[in-house]
């Protein structure tokens, strides 16, 4: 196992922690505080970091940010790490050899200090920027950005000027950075990891995907666009005009091969009589997806090299 020590080169901000559950708070969600964004052009370095091939053969993977400036990556393909670090979607990450979607890696790393939380929409966090630097050094990763016209879906109100549906409501949950930090300290599961749904006395902060079900808690509507893009195969742009923080519960018929949990995951079976994702959005949330085109910034992989096992 190779360990490298670096100096931290820039101020750090925090992480948006993983989806999790905790006892319902009695106070409404506070507005997301302003956070000074990190400069993505200024390198951020892990103080210590190790990178290893994962040969377990397991299907699931995770990226976890933890208190004390720690980050743990388990069984993740490099392509997903690049997408995470550069905040892309599958359609806005272009190029690269086939092995970056096949070889899986474990990373254990730490930055100096204990950076504060970064709310959604505040730009890349310290883990993302430090991963960019780490991948450039260990995997010789080089990328560039360009703009391309792509097919997308616009997420809009089902009826112009209409109200949200009955399962899309303004959030009264406490998903403040302080609460999320406490949640993360309890060992919340990684973002995107399937879980059993929260009980009636619990809250959910973030986005939780299960087969045929999407739960959003205490987050902007824009948080929904990522999961919707993964289910529909196109990038989704938030054009609802809805502001503030929201709770949503969406039940739909999953497309074959999309959103499947890893073997052994404890998740409820999807409803065989549920509507399609397009119909469910309209009937349950008062939203709809409109097909359109839009110029999107894409990240193009110019070169990358396999890491020789230690």
N, C-alpha and C positions, 0 to 999 in steps of 0.2 A: 504494500500500500504506500503510495507516494503522497507525502504531505508537503505542501509549499506554504511559505509564510510571506505575506505581503503587507505593505503599509496601506492604510485606508487613505484614498486620495481625495475624497470629497465629502461634504456633509451628507448625512444619510437621513432618509425619511423611512416611514414604516410600511408595514405590510398590511394588506387587507387579509385578515386571517381566513381560515378555512370555514366551510359551512359547519355548523354544529347545532347543539341543542342546549338550552339551559332553562331554569325555572323562569316563568313569566315575570317580567318586571312590572312594577306598579306605576311607573312614570312613562309618559309618552316619549317617543324618540326625539332626541335633540337634533337641531340642524347640524349637518356635517360641517365641522370647522374648516376654515381656510388653512391650507397647507402649502408651503412653498415647494414647488416641484423641483426635483433634481434635474440638473442639466444632463441630458442623455449623451452629450458630446464630451463630458468629463468622465474618464474611467473611474469606476468603483471597483475595489479589489476585496476579495475575501482575505481576512487575516490568516486563516488556515483553511485548507480544502483538500479533500481526497476524492479521487475518481476511480471507480472500479467497474469492470464489466459485471453484469448480473447474469448468471448462468442458471438461474432457478427454473426457468421455463414457465414461470407464472405469467398470467395474462394481465392482471391489474397492476397499476402503478400509481404513484402519488408524488406531489410536491408539497412539502410542509414547511411553513415559516413558524418559528418557535421563539419564545422569549429569550432574551439575552443575545439577540442578533444571530441566532442559529438558523440553519436551513438544512433540511434533509430531503434528498431525492431518492426514491426507491423504485427500481425496475421501470425506468422511463426511457423510451426511444429518444435519440438525439433530436429527431425532427420535432417532437413535441416540446422538448426543452427549448429549441430555437424559437418555436411559435410562442411559448410562454414568455421567454425573455424579451422578444421583440413585439409582443402584444399583437400577433397576427391571428388570422383564422386559417383553416386548411386551404381556402381559396386564395388567400393573400400571402401565402408563403410559397415561393416558386423555385423550382429547380432542386438540385442536389441528387446524389446517387441513391440507389435503392436501399443500401445498408443502413442509412440514417433512420429509416422507419422500422428496421428489424432488430438491430443490435440495441440492447437495453443496458442502462447504466445506473449505478448507485453513486450518489454524491453526499458527503457529509461536510458541511462548511460553516464558517462563522465569520462575521464581520466584527469590527471593533465596537464596543459599547452595546447599548440596548436602544436602537433607534425607535422613534415614535411611530404610530400607525399612519398609513397612507390610505385615506378614504377612496372609494371608487371614483374614477374620473380625474384623479389628481396626477396622472402620469405614471411612468414606470417607478417601481419601488426599488429599494436597495438590493433585494435578491435578484430582480430582473437585470439590473445594470451589472451587478457583480458576476452573474452567470454569463453575460455577454463577454466580459473580460476573460473569464475562465475558459470559455469555449474558444475564444480567439487564440489563447495561449496553448491549451491542451489539444484542441482539435484543428488548429490552424484555420478556424472559420473566418471567411471573408464574405460580406454581403453588401449589397447596395439597394437603394430604394428608387422606385420609379412609379409613375401613375399609369394605370390601365383602366379602360372602360370595361366594366364587368356587369353581368346579369346579377341583380340583387332583388331582395324583397324589401318593400317599405312597410313598416309596422305603423298602421294608422287606426283612427277610430272607425268602428264598423259603420257608424252613421255620422256624417259631418256635424260637428257640434253636439254629438250625442254624449251620454254619460257612460262611465265605465260599467261593466257587467257586475253581477252580484258577487262574483268571486274575485273581484279586483277592488280592494278597499284601501283608503289611506291608512298607513301603518301607525299603530300606537305602541309598537314594541321598542324596547331600548336596545338599539343596535349601535350605540355610540362607540367611538374608538376605545374608551375605557372598558366598556362591557365586553367588546370583542377581544381585547387583550386578556381579560380574565377568562373568557371562553377558550382562547388559544392556550392559556396556561393549564387548563384542565385537560388538554390533549384532544382537542376537537378533531374530527376526521378530516382528511384532505378534501379540498374543493373538487367536486365532480365525482367523489366516491359514493356509490349507491349506499343508502341506509334505509332502515325502517323509518316510516314517517313519524314526526313528533306527536306526542300525545296532547290531549286537550288542555293541559296545564303548562305546556312548554311553548317556547317560541323558537323560531328559526331565523337566523340572520344569514343572508346570502341567498344563493341559488342551489337547490337540491334536485338532482335528476334521478328518476327511477323509471323502469319500463312503463310507459304509458302515463307518466305523471311528472309534472314540473311544479315545484314549490318555490316561491319567492317570499322573503321576509325582510322588511325594514330596509329596502333597497330602491334605488331609482328604477324606472321602467327600462332604462337602457341596459340594466343587468340581464334582462330577459333576452336580449338580442343574440347573445352568444349561444345559449342552449337552443334557441329557435333556428339559428343558422346551422348548428350541428344536425338538427333533425330534418331540415329541408334541403341541405346541400348547397345553400347560397348564403352569402352575407346578408344580414338583416339590419336595416337602418331604422332607428327610432324617430318617427315623424308623427307621434301621437300628440305632441304638445303638452303632455301631462308632466307636471313638476312635482317635486317633493318625494317622499318615501312611501313605498307601497307594499302590501301583502297580496299575494296571488296564489291560487291553487287551480291548476289546469290538469284535466284528465282527458286522455285521448288514446286512439289506437296507434301504437308505435309501428313505424315502417319496419319490415323485416330487415334485420342486420343493423339497425340503428338503435343506439342507446341500450345495448344489451349489457347486463351486469356481468362481472367476472364470475367464474364457477364458484358455487358455495355461498354467494352473497345472500344475506337475509333480507330479501325484498319481497313485497307482495306481488302476485301475478297481475299483469295488466287486465283490465276489463275487456272481454272479447266483444262486448256490444258498444264500446266507446266510439265516439265519432272521430273523424280524421282530425289532424292537428289544425287544419284550416277551419273546419266547422266548429271545433271546440273553442278556438280563440273567439269566434263571433258569439257563440251561444253562452259561454261562461265568463269571458272577460270583456266583451263589448269591443273587441279589437279585430283587425283583419290584416292579412298580408296581401299587398299589391305588387305584382311583378313589374319591374322597371329596370333601367340601367343607371349606373352611376360611376363617375371616375373615383377609383379607390387607389390608395397608396399600397403597393405591394413590396415585400421584401424578397429580393432575388439572391439565392445562394450562389456565390461565384466559385468558391472552392472550400473543401473541407477534407480532413484526413482522419482515418481511424486511429484510435489510441491503442498503442501496443500494450497488452496487459502487463502489469507490474510483476 
